[in-house]
Amino acid sequence: MGANSSTISELSENDYLKKLSGSEAISENEPFWNQLLSFTFSTPTNSTDSKLLEEATISICKSLIENNPRTGNLSALIRVFLSRTKELKISAECQK
């Protein structure tokens, strides 16, 4: 993950996804978010790939559901994403 590309099968072992779903709260100001949001992988194009994606991320999702009430990492991710979206919109408007 991060600036690297990953395959669907590697997602279950991805350190950034493990940290996101882990038991430690991640501050919105941490560089972690830059690495997480720079991640790329090929999106599923058929039902077989979709099933592989689901199977590869099920343990991550379960951990996130279990730990998020204490960590708030999902809401932090949403706030970071919304902040970045606003920044991109402002940047695009300034370039016009």
Secondary structure, DSSP 4 states (H G I P E B T S, - for coil): -TTSB--GGGGGG-HHHHHHTSSS---TTSTHHHHHHT-B-PPP-SHHHHHHHHHHHHHHHHHHHHHHHHH-HHHHHHHHHHHHHHHHHHHHHHT-
